[in-house]
Amino acid sequence: MTFSGARGSIGSVVGAAVAMWVLMGSASASEPRIAVVATPTQAPQAREVKAVLAEHLFETGIVVTEVALDVLPQETHQWVALANKVASEEAGTIALVGYACGEKKCRLIAVDPKSDTVVHLPVAVPDHGDFDAAFAIAATAREVLLGPLMPELDRLAHHGANPSPPPPSPDSIWTKPPLEAARTTPSETFHPWLWVTGGYQGDHAHPDGQPNHGPFLGVMFEPKKSLGIDLSVGWLGFREANVSTGTVHLNRITAALALRVLFSLGPARVALAPIGRLDVVFAHIDPTAASTRVDVDLEVQAGGITTWHLPISHGLEAVVGAGVVASLVSRGYAIDTAETEKETAIPAPIMRLLWVAGIAWSPL
């Protein structure tokens, strides 16, 4: 493959020209054109290559024309002169493509008349007839004109004018051309910043020793992929304790705030978070020797929780977690006995073991 670099690239010129004509919405005589050059006796014929290339470029709005010559140019400057001549006769010509074929290989020549950039590229063609050869030439020309080849060749052509020193270490050596690396490196996938959560939660209070569990709903905000804020509201069901002097019924509603630090673990994400929880407790105390009374109490806990987020599909995750909190403000429940002493029905919790299982869904 040989080339002659000048002031620009066919790829960039094609892109700019197509964008300009699409924005103008014009189908005038100056619409973007690519000229296919071949001799009348050349196989495959220019009209065959033109037809395939026009089909490949149909959605871009580029018109493909045909130029017939008795003899193809042999020198680079002759190709440049021919491209300039065609461009002056046909307004809107942004590239000229020529080819010459032997038995099993063709030579493709692409010229940018505005920058005088010329590329000579060998093309291996299948030996199954003229149509396959025309398809191979047209497909290669399409990639030369619209792909990353020309900008990269132009960069290499001008590298000698300002050569760079060798890389400081072998680790910084590029194994792929810059544009090719950019095309093959997967871009970072979008991660939603808003999640709605729901599921089932529970805790095991000490020294009470009885589990509490119930549903919850929440919302998670993730302003950054590694940082999240989780707000949730839940209900831990009814708790009943019977002693000889009466019965205590508890109805517990929870509100929790967790500040999550997330990191990836394979396809899943793991979150470590300090958590604070406020419980609103509705207590129905029913002594056997007195009337029932209702108390409303607040309990405050603080601690930490770890959750595991496993993706199910796009925007849907399964969430499971466990943690522990210490009681900062808590209350036990006791019932007065006949001897004016109190019989403890539910002791004040010192700590709670937490667990959660649910689904996180993102409306984004």
VENURLIN-V802304 format. One record per residue. N is the residue number from 1. RES is the residue in one letter. D_FIRST is the distance of its C-alpha to the first C-alpha in whole Angstrom. Layout:
BEGIN
<<N & RES & D_FIRST> <N & RES & D_FIRST>>
END
This chain:
BEGIN
<<1 & M & 0> <2 & T & 4> <3 & F & 7> <4 & S & 11> <5 & G & 13> <6 & A & 17> <7 & R & 20> <8 & G & 18> <9 & S & 16> <10 & I & 16> <11 & G & 17> <12 & S & 20> <13 & V & 21> <14 & V & 21> <15 & G & 23> <16 & A & 26> <17 & A & 26> <18 & V & 27> <19 & A & 29> <20 & M & 31> <21 & W & 32> <22 & V & 33> <23 & L & 35> <24 & M & 37> <25 & G & 37> <26 & S & 37> <27 & A & 36> <28 & S & 36> <29 & A & 34> <30 & S & 32> <31 & E & 31> <32 & P & 27> <33 & R & 25> <34 & I & 21> <35 & A & 21> <36 & V & 20> <37 & V & 19> <38 & A & 20> <39 & T & 22> <40 & P & 25> <41 & T & 25> <42 & Q & 21> <43 & A & 21> <44 & P & 21> <45 & Q & 23> <46 & A & 22> <47 & R & 25> <48 & E & 24> <49 & V & 21> <50 & K & 23> <51 & A & 26> <52 & V & 24> <53 & L & 21> <54 & A & 25> <55 & E & 26> <56 & H & 24> <57 & L & 24> <58 & F & 28> <59 & E & 29> <60 & T & 27> <61 & G & 29> <62 & I & 26> <63 & V & 27> <64 & V & 24> <65 & T & 25> <66 & E & 24> <67 & V & 24> <68 & A & 24> <69 & L & 24> <70 & D & 25> <71 & V & 22> <72 & L & 18> <73 & P & 17> <74 & Q & 15> <75 & E & 15> <76 & T & 13> <77 & H & 17> <78 & Q & 18> <79 & W & 16> <80 & V & 17> <81 & A & 21> <82 & L & 21> <83 & A & 20> <84 & N & 23> <85 & K & 25> <86 & V & 24> <87 & A & 25> <88 & S & 28> <89 & E & 29> <90 & E & 29> <91 & A & 30> <92 & G & 28> <93 & T & 24> <94 & I & 22> <95 & A & 19> <96 & L & 17> <97 & V & 15> <98 & G & 15> <99 & Y & 14> <100 & A & 14> <101 & C & 15> <102 & G & 16> <103 & E & 18> <104 & K & 16> <105 & K & 13> <106 & C & 12> <107 & R & 9> <108 & L & 10> <109 & I & 10> <110 & A & 12> <111 & V & 14> <112 & D & 17> <113 & P & 20> <114 & K & 22> <115 & S & 19> <116 & D & 17> <117 & T & 14> <118 & V & 11> <119 & V & 8> <120 & H & 6> <121 & L & 5> <122 & P & 6> <123 & V & 10> <124 & A & 12> <125 & V & 16> <126 & P & 19> <127 & D & 22> <128 & H & 24> <129 & G & 25> <130 & D & 23> <131 & F & 24> <132 & D & 22> <133 & A & 19> <134 & A & 20> <135 & F & 20> <136 & A & 17> <137 & I & 15> <138 & A & 17> <139 & A & 17> <140 & T & 13> <141 & A & 14> <142 & R & 17> <143 & E & 15> <144 & V & 12> <145 & L & 16> <146 & L & 18> <147 & G & 16> <148 & P & 15> <149 & L & 12> <150 & M & 12> <151 & P & 15> <152 & E & 13> <153 & L & 11> <154 & D & 14> <155 & R & 16> <156 & L & 13> <157 & A & 13> <158 & H & 17> <159 & H & 18> <160 & G & 18> <161 & A & 21> <162 & N & 23> <163 & P & 22> <164 & S & 24> <165 & P & 26> <166 & P & 25> <167 & P & 27> <168 & P & 30> <169 & S & 30> <170 & P & 28> <171 & D & 29> <172 & S & 27> <173 & I & 24> <174 & W & 21> <175 & T & 20> <176 & K & 18> <177 & P & 16> <178 & P & 19> <179 & L & 19> <180 & E & 18> <181 & A & 21> <182 & A & 23> <183 & R & 22> <184 & T & 23> <185 & T & 26> <186 & P & 29> <187 & S & 31> <188 & E & 35> <189 & T & 37> <190 & F & 40> <191 & H & 43> <192 & P & 46> <193 & W & 49> <194 & L & 52> <195 & W & 53> <196 & V & 57> <197 & T & 58> <198 & G & 61> <199 & G & 63> <200 & Y & 66> <201 & Q & 67> <202 & G & 70> <203 & D & 71> <204 & H & 74> <205 & A & 76> <206 & H & 78> <207 & P & 81> <208 & D & 82> <209 & G & 80> <210 & Q & 79> <211 & P & 76> <212 & N & 75> <213 & H & 72> <214 & G & 71> <215 & P & 68> <216 & F & 66> <217 & L & 64> <218 & G & 62> <219 & V & 59> <220 & M & 56> <221 & F & 54> <222 & E & 51> <223 & P & 50> <224 & K & 47> <225 & K & 45> <226 & S & 47> <227 & L & 51> <228 & G & 53> <229 & I & 57> <230 & D & 59> <231 & L & 62> <232 & S & 64> <233 & V & 67> <234 & G & 69> <235 & W & 72> <236 & L & 74> <237 & G & 76> <238 & F & 80> <239 & R & 82> <240 & E & 85> <241 & A & 88> <242 & N & 91> <243 & V & 94> <244 & S & 98> <245 & T & 98> <246 & G & 96> <247 & T & 92> <248 & V & 89> <249 & H & 86> <250 & L & 83> <251 & N & 80> <252 & R & 77> <253 & I & 75> <254 & T & 72> <255 & A & 69> <256 & A & 66> <257 & L & 64> <258 & A & 61> <259 & L & 58> <260 & R & 55> <261 & V & 53> <262 & L & 50> <263 & F & 47> <264 & S & 45> <265 & L & 46> <266 & G & 43> <267 & P & 43> <268 & A & 47> <269 & R & 48> <270 & V & 51> <271 & A & 53> <272 & L & 56> <273 & A & 58> <274 & P & 62> <275 & I & 64> <276 & G & 67> <277 & R & 69> <278 & L & 72> <279 & D & 75> <280 & V & 77> <281 & V & 80> <282 & F & 83> <283 & A & 86> <284 & H & 89> <285 & I & 92> <286 & D & 94> <287 & P & 97> <288 & T & 100> <289 & A & 103> <290 & A & 101> <291 & S & 99> <292 & T & 95> <293 & R & 94> <294 & V & 90> <295 & D & 88> <296 & V & 84> <297 & D & 83> <298 & L & 79> <299 & E & 78> <300 & V & 75> <301 & Q & 72> <302 & A & 69> <303 & G & 67> <304 & G & 63> <305 & I & 61> <306 & T & 58> <307 & T & 56> <308 & W & 54> <309 & H & 51> <310 & L & 50> <311 & P & 47> <312 & I & 48> <313 & S & 46> <314 & H & 45> <315 & G & 47> <316 & L & 50> <317 & E & 51> <318 & A & 54> <319 & V & 56> <320 & V & 58> <321 & G & 60> <322 & A & 63> <323 & G & 64> <324 & V & 68> <325 & V & 70> <326 & A & 73> <327 & S & 76> <328 & L & 76> <329 & V & 79> <330 & S & 81> <331 & R & 84> <332 & G & 86> <333 & Y & 88> <334 & A & 92> <335 & I & 95> <336 & D & 99> <337 & T & 101> <338 & A & 105> <339 & E & 105> <340 & T & 103> <341 & E & 100> <342 & K & 97> <343 & E & 95> <344 & T & 91> <345 & A & 90> <346 & I & 86> <347 & P & 85> <348 & A & 83> <349 & P & 80> <350 & I & 78> <351 & M & 75> <352 & R & 73> <353 & L & 70> <354 & L & 67> <355 & W & 65> <356 & V & 63> <357 & A & 61> <358 & G & 59> <359 & I & 57> <360 & A & 54> <361 & W & 53> <362 & S & 51> <363 & P & 51> <364 & L & 48>>
END
